[in-house]
């Protein structure tokens, strides 16, 4: 329980903009009025510091008569000094030092024409980028001068559900199988990029079938690590993938070693350092092995999430940024998955040209009072709508309780401006939600990643290293708040949201330029993988890809692992 302190109080009266007729452009500002009353109270607790989620309060403050502490809110929100410009890539325990006495920032944000008029959103168009890009992948049928309708392959036999034909297989490891939106998303992004590369390598006349959730017969936790389950024999897998998310740790790297991938190509799919990762024992050994593999054998492909991960790997021999930074793979989602529809689309369209939409994803219960304060401020004193969004089942359970509790402290007139989006496994629908938003505020990583993926700014509250890693990679560290102990945190978060929305056009342009470079890096990664696979075993590569019908399967995850197989499926 946070400590109670006596504060001076004043009453601010805020006159919200009047209703506008349909089709008219709303007033661009909410007009604050001067302070009309000062006073003090020893018995009243600041709702910003102590949000008690009681039963519905009859005396909930009307939005036109919102009480806030003296000196903190004079109808506008004050600017604060930049405190994050020189934050090192280590968790910071230093509280943000704010100066709220001078320089003020208006809370009301104008609605630019792009938001006023953009009721429909164009498709991403990334598949055109993938299919027409200069991949330069070895194409076995073309190189060998073979007619595409040459002699078909014939199956040998079937074991454990996988037909024993010419194939290339790999092992993917990450936090998969736990219904976490971010980790499942980046796993699917890898599969889709792999399929795109297969289509380029095989040629336009090859039929490629994809099964993203294949369930091999006989799979159990005990025999999962055995390559024999997937008919690979002693040869093991042809490549390994250290998945997106925070997978630079002994746990995931150890799985790659156990799956016999260490002497085969290892892809770092925008992987990041795990904040709680140690530095001694087996962890240090595995980190050093990762760097040695890259320097001496050139077997490491792809790259890491951000500069903090790069800095961390330097401790183990990956000097001079020998493993490049390519960004979080989730940032590619915006153009890959553009056809989803959020269940809230009708409600959100009704606010276009009237209010900004903020997507909010809180996490730790200790921060909920601050987020509650931020919600109150943005709904009562700013032209905002707030939508809660979870990324997993645990988060959804928290959101449902938080949603009901916050509504008890809101006047009924504001209830339509506070919503809950319950879908967290359909990321195409989630992306549609973020496309309709102006910004997001998060304590979960990949909720903010989806916001950035569609070019919308995000504000983070977290001291976890992975958030700093991400925000430095996209050059948006100014929108990361690392201290949950900062005074007037709810007000600070509201101010950060307003600042992000005001700068949204510049941020969008910046993100689009970065994403173009990211696509080049990720396509290069897939090209390198196919070239390496070809050089390892040209016969296997040719017999797998010079084929009429190819089947790409991804096994259902088990024990944080999934097996991906590219297989010639000719011969019935």
C-alpha positions as CSV (number, residue, x, y, z in Angstrom):
1,X,0.0,0.0,0.0
2,X,1.4,3.3,-1.0
3,X,1.9,5.9,1.8
4,X,-0.6,8.6,2.3
5,X,0.4,12.2,2.4
6,X,-1.4,15.4,3.1
7,X,-1.6,17.7,0.1
8,X,-3.0,21.0,-0.7
9,X,-6.1,20.8,-2.9
10,X,-7.7,23.1,-5.4
11,X,-10.6,22.7,-7.7
12,X,-10.2,23.0,-11.4
13,X,-13.2,23.5,-13.6
14,X,-12.8,22.2,-17.1
15,X,-15.2,23.1,-19.8
16,X,-15.2,20.4,-22.4
17,X,-15.8,21.3,-26.0
18,X,-19.4,21.4,-27.0
19,X,-21.0,18.7,-29.2
20,X,-20.6,19.1,-32.9
21,X,-22.9,18.3,-35.7
22,X,-22.2,15.2,-37.8
23,X,-19.5,15.9,-40.4
24,X,-18.2,19.1,-38.8
25,X,-14.7,19.5,-37.6
26,X,-14.6,19.6,-33.8
27,X,-13.1,22.3,-31.8
28,X,-9.3,21.7,-31.6
29,X,-9.0,22.5,-27.9
30,X,-10.5,22.0,-24.6
31,X,-10.7,25.2,-22.7
32,X,-9.3,25.2,-19.2
33,X,-10.4,27.9,-16.8
34,X,-8.4,29.6,-14.1
35,X,-8.3,28.1,-10.6
36,X,-11.4,29.2,-8.7
37,X,-10.9,27.6,-5.3
38,X,-8.0,26.7,-3.0
39,X,-8.2,24.7,0.1
40,X,-6.6,21.9,2.1
41,X,-7.8,18.6,3.4
42,X,-6.2,16.3,5.9
43,X,-8.8,13.6,5.4
44,X,-9.0,13.4,1.7
45,X,-6.5,11.1,-0.1
46,X,-5.1,11.9,-3.5
47,X,-6.9,9.7,-5.9
48,X,-3.7,9.8,-8.0
49,X,-1.7,8.1,-5.2
50,X,-4.4,5.9,-3.6
51,X,-7.0,4.6,-6.0
52,X,-9.3,2.5,-3.8
53,X,-11.4,0.4,-6.0
54,X,-14.6,0.4,-4.0
55,X,-18.2,-0.1,-5.0
56,X,-19.6,2.4,-7.4
57,X,-19.2,5.9,-5.9
58,X,-22.2,8.2,-5.9
59,X,-19.9,11.2,-5.5
60,X,-17.6,10.4,-8.5
61,X,-16.3,13.7,-9.8
62,X,-18.0,15.1,-12.8
63,X,-15.6,15.7,-15.7
64,X,-16.4,19.4,-15.5
65,X,-15.4,19.5,-11.8
66,X,-12.3,17.4,-11.4
67,X,-10.3,17.8,-8.2
68,X,-6.5,17.5,-8.4
69,X,-3.6,18.5,-6.2
70,X,-2.5,22.1,-6.1
71,X,0.5,22.9,-8.3
72,X,0.2,19.8,-10.3
73,X,-2.5,20.7,-12.8
74,X,-3.5,24.2,-13.7
75,X,-5.7,23.3,-16.6
76,X,-2.7,22.1,-18.5
77,X,0.1,19.6,-17.9
78,X,3.7,20.9,-17.4
79,X,6.7,19.9,-19.3
80,X,9.4,17.9,-17.6
81,X,13.1,17.9,-18.3
82,X,14.5,15.2,-20.6
83,X,15.9,12.5,-18.3
84,X,16.3,9.6,-20.6
85,X,18.8,10.8,-23.1
86,X,21.8,9.3,-21.5
87,X,20.3,6.2,-19.8
88,X,22.8,3.3,-20.0
89,X,21.7,-0.1,-21.1
90,X,21.2,-1.3,-17.5
91,X,18.1,-1.2,-15.3
92,X,17.9,2.2,-13.7
93,X,16.7,2.5,-10.2
94,X,17.0,6.2,-10.1
95,X,13.7,8.0,-9.8
96,X,12.9,10.6,-12.5
97,X,13.4,14.1,-11.2
98,X,10.6,16.2,-12.5
99,X,10.2,20.0,-12.3
100,X,6.5,20.8,-12.5
101,X,6.7,24.4,-11.5
102,X,7.3,26.1,-14.9
103,X,6.9,25.4,-18.6
104,X,3.4,24.0,-19.3
105,X,2.1,21.6,-22.0
106,X,-1.5,21.8,-23.2
107,X,-3.2,18.4,-22.6
108,X,-5.7,18.9,-25.5
109,X,-4.2,17.5,-28.8
110,X,-5.4,18.7,-32.2
111,X,-6.7,16.1,-34.6
112,X,-4.8,16.4,-37.9
113,X,-6.5,15.9,-41.2
114,X,-4.9,12.5,-41.6
115,X,-6.8,11.2,-38.6
116,X,-10.0,13.1,-39.3
117,X,-10.4,11.7,-42.8
118,X,-8.8,8.2,-42.5
119,X,-11.7,5.9,-41.7
120,X,-10.4,3.1,-43.9
121,X,-6.8,1.8,-43.9
122,X,-5.0,0.5,-47.0
123,X,-3.6,-3.1,-47.0
124,X,0.0,-3.5,-46.0
125,X,1.2,-4.7,-49.3
126,X,4.2,-6.4,-47.8
127,X,3.6,-9.6,-49.7
128,X,4.4,-7.8,-52.9
129,X,7.7,-6.6,-51.3
130,X,8.5,-10.2,-50.3
131,X,7.8,-11.8,-53.7
132,X,9.4,-9.1,-55.9
133,X,12.4,-8.4,-53.7
134,X,15.8,-9.2,-55.0
135,X,16.2,-12.3,-52.9
136,X,19.1,-13.9,-54.8
137,X,18.3,-17.4,-53.4
138,X,19.7,-20.4,-55.2
139,X,17.0,-21.8,-57.5
140,X,17.9,-25.5,-58.1
141,X,15.6,-26.1,-61.0
142,X,16.7,-23.0,-62.9
143,X,20.4,-23.5,-62.1
144,X,20.4,-27.1,-63.2
145,X,18.4,-26.4,-66.3
146,X,15.8,-29.0,-65.3
147,X,12.2,-28.9,-66.7
148,X,9.8,-28.1,-64.0
149,X,7.8,-31.2,-64.9
150,X,10.7,-33.6,-64.7
151,X,10.4,-36.9,-63.0
152,X,8.5,-36.7,-59.8
153,X,9.9,-37.8,-56.5
154,X,8.5,-40.9,-54.8
155,X,7.9,-41.4,-51.1
156,X,10.0,-43.9,-49.2
157,X,7.8,-44.5,-46.2
158,X,6.1,-42.7,-43.4
159,X,7.2,-42.5,-39.8
160,X,5.5,-40.6,-36.9
161,X,3.3,-38.8,-39.3
162,X,6.1,-37.3,-41.4
163,X,6.6,-38.8,-44.9
164,X,10.2,-39.7,-45.4
165,X,11.0,-37.7,-48.5
166,X,13.6,-35.1,-49.4
167,X,13.3,-32.4,-46.8
168,X,15.1,-29.6,-44.9
169,X,14.2,-29.2,-41.3
170,X,14.9,-26.8,-38.5
171,X,14.3,-26.3,-34.8
172,X,12.7,-23.1,-33.5
173,X,12.9,-22.2,-29.8
174,X,11.2,-19.4,-27.9
175,X,8.4,-18.8,-25.4
176,X,5.9,-20.6,-27.5
177,X,3.0,-22.7,-26.6
178,X,1.9,-20.5,-23.8
179,X,-0.7,-18.3,-25.6
180,X,1.5,-15.2,-25.3
181,X,0.6,-12.9,-28.2
182,X,4.1,-11.5,-28.8
183,X,6.0,-14.8,-28.9
184,X,3.4,-16.6,-30.9
185,X,3.4,-13.6,-33.4
186,X,7.1,-13.6,-34.0
187,X,7.1,-17.4,-34.4
188,X,4.5,-17.0,-37.2
189,X,6.4,-14.2,-38.8
190,X,9.4,-16.5,-39.1
191,X,7.3,-19.2,-40.7
192,X,5.8,-16.7,-43.2
193,X,9.2,-15.4,-44.2
194,X,10.5,-18.9,-44.6
195,X,7.5,-19.8,-46.8
196,X,8.2,-16.7,-48.9
197,X,11.8,-17.8,-49.4
198,X,10.7,-21.3,-50.3
199,X,8.4,-19.9,-53.0
200,X,11.3,-17.9,-54.4
201,X,13.7,-20.8,-54.4
202,X,11.2,-23.3,-55.8
203,X,9.9,-21.1,-58.6
204,X,6.5,-19.7,-59.4
205,X,5.0,-23.0,-60.8
206,X,5.5,-24.9,-57.5
207,X,2.6,-25.4,-55.2
208,X,3.5,-24.6,-51.6
209,X,1.2,-25.9,-48.9
210,X,1.6,-24.7,-45.3
211,X,0.5,-26.4,-42.1
212,X,1.3,-24.1,-39.2
213,X,0.2,-26.4,-36.4
214,X,1.1,-30.0,-37.4
215,X,0.7,-32.6,-34.7
216,X,3.2,-35.4,-35.2
217,X,2.2,-38.8,-33.9
218,X,4.0,-40.0,-30.8
219,X,5.2,-36.7,-29.6
220,X,5.8,-36.5,-25.8
221,X,7.8,-34.3,-23.5
222,X,10.3,-37.2,-22.9
223,X,11.1,-37.8,-26.6
224,X,10.7,-34.3,-27.8
225,X,14.5,-33.6,-28.0
226,X,15.2,-36.7,-30.1
227,X,15.8,-35.9,-33.8
228,X,14.7,-39.4,-34.6
229,X,11.1,-38.4,-33.8
230,X,11.3,-36.3,-37.0
231,X,13.1,-38.9,-39.1
232,X,16.4,-36.9,-39.1
233,X,18.5,-39.8,-37.7
234,X,22.0,-38.9,-36.5
235,X,22.3,-36.0,-38.9
236,X,20.1,-33.8,-36.7
237,X,18.5,-30.6,-38.0
238,X,19.7,-28.5,-40.8
239,X,19.3,-25.2,-39.0
240,X,18.2,-23.7,-35.6
241,X,16.3,-20.5,-34.9
242,X,16.6,-18.5,-31.7
243,X,13.2,-17.0,-31.8
244,X,12.1,-13.4,-31.3
245,X,11.5,-12.1,-27.9
246,X,13.9,-12.3,-24.9
247,X,15.7,-15.5,-25.8
248,X,19.4,-14.6,-25.4
249,X,19.7,-16.9,-22.3
250,X,21.2,-20.2,-21.3
251,X,17.7,-21.9,-21.4
252,X,17.1,-21.2,-25.1
253,X,20.7,-21.5,-26.2
254,X,21.0,-24.8,-24.3
255,X,18.0,-26.1,-26.3
256,X,19.8,-25.3,-29.5
257,X,22.8,-27.2,-28.4
258,X,20.7,-30.2,-27.3
259,X,19.0,-30.2,-30.7
260,X,22.4,-30.6,-32.4
261,X,22.1,-27.3,-34.1
262,X,25.4,-25.8,-33.0
263,X,27.3,-27.0,-36.0
264,X,24.5,-25.9,-38.3
265,X,23.3,-22.4,-39.1
266,X,21.7,-20.6,-36.1
267,X,19.4,-17.7,-36.9
268,X,18.9,-14.9,-34.3
269,X,15.4,-13.7,-35.2
270,X,15.7,-10.3,-33.7
271,X,16.4,-12.0,-30.3
272,X,17.0,-9.9,-27.2
273,X,18.7,-10.3,-23.9
274,X,16.6,-11.6,-21.1
275,X,16.8,-9.1,-18.2
276,X,17.2,-11.7,-15.6
277,X,20.0,-13.6,-17.5
278,X,23.0,-14.4,-15.4
279,X,26.7,-14.1,-16.3
280,X,28.4,-17.1,-14.7
281,X,28.5,-20.9,-15.1
282,X,26.7,-22.5,-18.0
283,X,25.2,-19.2,-19.1
284,X,28.6,-17.6,-19.7
285,X,29.8,-20.7,-21.5
286,X,26.8,-20.7,-23.8
287,X,27.2,-16.9,-24.5
288,X,30.9,-17.4,-25.3
289,X,30.0,-20.3,-27.6
290,X,27.5,-18.1,-29.4
291,X,30.2,-15.5,-30.1
292,X,32.8,-18.1,-31.1
293,X,30.3,-19.7,-33.5
294,X,29.9,-16.3,-35.2
295,X,33.5,-15.2,-35.3
296,X,35.3,-18.5,-36.2
297,X,32.7,-20.3,-38.3
298,X,30.3,-17.6,-39.5
299,X,27.3,-19.8,-38.5
300,X,25.3,-17.1,-36.8
301,X,22.8,-15.3,-39.1
302,X,20.3,-12.6,-38.5
303,X,20.8,-10.3,-35.6
304,X,19.6,-9.0,-32.2
305,X,16.7,-6.8,-31.1
306,X,18.6,-3.7,-29.9
307,X,21.8,-2.0,-28.7
308,X,21.5,-3.2,-25.1
309,X,21.6,-6.8,-26.3
310,X,24.7,-6.0,-28.5
311,X,26.4,-4.3,-25.5
312,X,25.6,-7.4,-23.4
313,X,27.1,-9.8,-25.9
314,X,30.3,-7.8,-26.0
315,X,31.1,-9.2,-22.5
316,X,31.3,-12.7,-24.0
317,X,33.4,-11.9,-27.1
318,X,31.0,-10.6,-29.7
319,X,33.1,-7.5,-30.0
320,X,32.7,-4.6,-32.5
321,X,29.0,-5.4,-32.9
322,X,29.9,-8.6,-34.8
323,X,26.3,-9.7,-34.4
324,X,24.2,-6.9,-36.0
325,X,21.2,-5.2,-34.6
326,X,18.2,-5.8,-36.9
327,X,15.3,-4.9,-34.6
328,X,12.4,-6.7,-33.0
329,X,10.8,-9.1,-35.6
330,X,7.4,-8.1,-34.3
331,X,7.9,-4.7,-36.0
332,X,7.3,-6.4,-39.3
333,X,3.8,-7.5,-38.4
334,X,2.0,-4.3,-39.5
335,X,2.5,-5.0,-43.2
336,X,2.2,-8.8,-43.0
337,X,-1.2,-9.0,-41.4
338,X,-3.4,-6.2,-42.6
339,X,-6.8,-7.8,-43.1
340,X,-7.9,-8.2,-39.5
341,X,-11.0,-6.4,-38.1
342,X,-11.3,-5.4,-34.5
343,X,-14.6,-6.1,-32.8
344,X,-14.5,-2.4,-31.7
345,X,-14.1,-1.0,-35.2
346,X,-17.7,0.5,-35.3
347,X,-17.2,2.2,-31.9
348,X,-13.8,3.5,-32.9
349,X,-14.9,4.9,-36.2
350,X,-17.5,6.9,-34.3
351,X,-14.7,8.8,-32.6
352,X,-12.7,9.7,-35.7
353,X,-12.3,13.4,-35.9
354,X,-13.5,13.9,-32.4
355,X,-11.2,12.1,-30.0
356,X,-7.8,10.4,-30.1
357,X,-7.8,6.7,-29.3
358,X,-5.2,5.4,-26.7
359,X,-4.6,1.7,-26.4
360,X,-3.6,0.9,-22.8
361,X,-1.8,-2.3,-21.6
362,X,-0.9,-2.1,-17.9
363,X,0.6,-5.1,-16.1
364,X,1.9,-4.9,-12.6
365,X,-0.8,-4.4,-10.0
366,X,1.4,-1.8,-8.1
367,X,1.2,0.5,-11.2
368,X,-2.6,0.3,-11.6
369,X,-3.3,3.3,-9.5
370,X,-1.0,5.4,-11.7
371,X,-2.7,4.1,-14.9
372,X,-6.1,4.8,-13.3
373,X,-5.0,8.4,-12.7
374,X,-3.8,8.7,-16.3
375,X,-7.1,7.4,-17.6
376,X,-9.0,9.9,-15.6
377,X,-6.9,12.8,-16.8
378,X,-7.0,11.9,-20.5
379,X,-10.8,11.2,-20.4
380,X,-11.8,14.3,-18.4
381,X,-9.2,16.9,-19.5
382,X,-8.2,15.7,-22.9
383,X,-9.9,14.6,-26.1
384,X,-9.1,10.9,-25.7
385,X,-10.8,7.5,-25.8
386,X,-9.0,4.7,-23.9
387,X,-9.1,1.0,-24.9
388,X,-7.6,-1.7,-22.7
389,X,-5.7,-4.5,-24.5
390,X,-4.2,-7.7,-23.1
391,X,-1.5,-9.9,-24.6
392,X,-2.2,-13.1,-22.8
393,X,-4.8,-14.8,-20.6
394,X,-3.2,-13.6,-17.3
395,X,-3.3,-10.0,-18.7
396,X,-6.9,-10.4,-19.8
397,X,-8.0,-11.5,-16.4
398,X,-6.2,-8.4,-14.9
399,X,-7.8,-6.1,-17.5
400,X,-11.3,-7.3,-16.8
401,X,-11.0,-6.5,-13.1
402,X,-9.2,-3.2,-13.8
403,X,-11.8,-2.3,-16.4
404,X,-14.7,-2.7,-13.9
405,X,-12.8,-1.0,-11.1
406,X,-11.9,2.1,-13.1
407,X,-15.4,2.4,-14.4
408,X,-16.6,2.7,-10.8
409,X,-14.5,5.8,-10.4
410,X,-15.6,7.4,-13.7
411,X,-18.8,9.4,-14.0
412,X,-21.4,7.6,-16.2
413,X,-21.0,10.2,-19.0
414,X,-17.4,8.9,-19.6
415,X,-18.2,5.2,-19.6
416,X,-18.6,5.1,-23.4
417,X,-15.0,6.5,-23.7
418,X,-13.5,3.6,-21.8
419,X,-13.5,0.2,-23.5
420,X,-12.0,-3.3,-23.2
421,X,-10.8,-5.3,-26.3
422,X,-10.7,-8.9,-25.2
423,X,-9.0,-10.5,-28.2
424,X,-5.3,-11.2,-27.7
425,X,-4.7,-14.2,-29.9
426,X,-5.9,-12.7,-33.2
427,X,-3.0,-10.2,-33.8
428,X,-4.5,-9.1,-37.1
429,X,-7.6,-7.8,-35.2
430,X,-5.2,-6.3,-32.7
431,X,-3.3,-4.5,-35.4
432,X,-6.6,-3.2,-36.7
433,X,-7.2,-1.7,-33.3
434,X,-3.8,0.0,-33.2
435,X,-4.4,1.3,-36.8
436,X,-7.4,3.1,-35.4
437,X,-5.4,4.5,-32.5
438,X,-3.3,7.6,-32.1
439,X,-0.9,6.0,-29.6
440,X,-0.5,3.3,-27.0
441,X,0.7,3.2,-23.3
442,X,2.1,-0.1,-22.1
443,X,3.8,-2.1,-19.5
444,X,4.0,-5.2,-21.8
445,X,6.6,-5.2,-24.6
446,X,4.7,-6.6,-27.6
447,X,1.6,-4.6,-27.2
448,X,3.8,-1.5,-27.8
449,X,5.5,-3.4,-30.6
450,X,2.2,-3.8,-32.5
451,X,1.6,-0.1,-32.1
452,X,5.0,0.7,-33.5
453,X,4.5,-1.9,-36.3
454,X,1.6,0.2,-37.7
455,X,3.5,3.5,-37.3
456,X,1.8,4.6,-34.1
457,X,3.9,5.9,-31.1
458,X,4.1,4.1,-27.9
459,X,4.9,5.1,-24.3
460,X,6.3,2.5,-22.0
461,X,6.4,2.3,-18.2
462,X,9.0,-0.3,-17.1
463,X,12.5,-0.7,-15.7
464,X,12.9,-4.0,-17.5
465,X,16.0,-4.0,-19.9
466,X,14.0,-5.3,-22.9
467,X,11.9,-2.1,-23.1
468,X,15.0,0.0,-23.2
469,X,16.6,-2.3,-25.8
470,X,13.5,-1.9,-28.0
471,X,13.1,1.8,-27.6
472,X,16.7,2.6,-28.3
473,X,16.6,0.4,-31.4
474,X,13.8,2.7,-32.8
475,X,15.3,5.9,-31.4
476,X,12.3,6.6,-29.1
477,X,13.9,6.4,-25.7
478,X,12.2,9.7,-24.8
479,X,8.9,7.8,-24.5
480,X,10.3,5.3,-22.0
481,X,9.6,5.9,-18.3
482,X,11.9,3.6,-16.2
483,X,10.9,4.5,-12.7
484,X,7.6,3.3,-11.2
485,X,8.4,5.4,-8.1
486,X,8.4,8.8,-9.8
487,X,6.3,11.4,-8.1
488,X,3.1,12.2,-10.0
489,X,3.6,9.3,-12.2
490,X,0.0,9.3,-13.6
491,X,0.4,12.9,-14.7
492,X,3.8,12.2,-16.2
493,X,2.4,9.3,-18.3
494,X,-0.5,11.5,-19.5
495,X,2.0,14.1,-20.5
496,X,4.1,11.6,-22.4
497,X,1.0,10.3,-24.2
498,X,0.1,13.9,-25.3
499,X,3.7,14.5,-26.4
500,X,3.8,11.3,-28.4
501,X,0.5,12.1,-30.2
502,X,1.7,15.6,-31.0
503,X,4.8,14.1,-32.6
504,X,3.0,11.2,-34.2
505,X,3.5,12.2,-37.8
506,X,7.3,12.6,-37.4
507,X,7.4,9.3,-35.5
508,X,5.5,7.5,-38.2
509,X,7.9,8.7,-40.9
510,X,10.8,7.7,-38.7
511,X,9.4,4.2,-38.1
512,X,8.6,3.7,-41.8
513,X,12.2,4.4,-42.8
514,X,13.5,2.0,-40.1
515,X,11.1,-0.7,-41.2
516,X,12.4,-0.6,-44.8
517,X,15.9,-1.2,-43.5
518,X,14.5,-4.0,-41.3
519,X,13.0,-5.7,-44.2
520,X,16.3,-5.7,-46.0
521,X,18.0,-7.2,-43.0
522,X,15.4,-9.9,-42.5
523,X,15.3,-10.9,-46.2
524,X,19.1,-11.0,-46.1
525,X,18.9,-13.4,-43.2
526,X,16.6,-15.8,-45.1
527,X,18.8,-15.6,-48.2
528,X,21.9,-16.4,-46.1
529,X,20.0,-19.4,-44.6
530,X,19.2,-20.9,-48.0
531,X,22.6,-20.3,-49.3
532,X,24.2,-22.0,-46.3
533,X,21.7,-24.9,-46.6
534,X,22.6,-25.3,-50.3
535,X,26.3,-25.3,-49.6
536,X,25.9,-27.9,-46.8
537,X,24.2,-30.4,-49.0
538,X,23.4,-29.4,-52.6
539,X,21.7,-32.8,-53.4
540,X,19.3,-32.4,-50.4
541,X,18.6,-28.8,-51.3
542,X,17.9,-29.7,-55.0
543,X,15.7,-32.7,-54.3
544,X,13.7,-30.8,-51.7
545,X,13.0,-27.6,-53.7
546,X,13.1,-28.8,-57.3
547,X,9.6,-30.2,-56.8
548,X,6.0,-29.8,-58.0
549,X,4.5,-29.7,-54.6
550,X,6.2,-28.6,-51.4
551,X,4.7,-28.9,-47.9
552,X,5.9,-26.6,-45.1
553,X,4.9,-27.9,-41.7
554,X,5.4,-26.4,-38.2
555,X,4.8,-28.8,-35.3
556,X,2.7,-27.7,-32.4
557,X,5.1,-26.4,-29.7
558,X,6.2,-28.5,-26.8
559,X,8.6,-27.5,-24.1
560,X,9.3,-24.1,-25.8
561,X,10.3,-25.8,-29.1
562,X,8.8,-26.4,-32.5
563,X,10.1,-28.2,-35.6
564,X,9.7,-26.7,-39.0
565,X,10.0,-28.9,-42.1
566,X,10.3,-28.1,-45.8
567,X,9.4,-31.2,-47.7
568,X,8.9,-32.3,-51.3
569,X,5.4,-33.7,-51.4
570,X,5.4,-35.2,-54.9
571,X,4.3,-38.8,-55.5
572,X,1.1,-38.7,-53.4
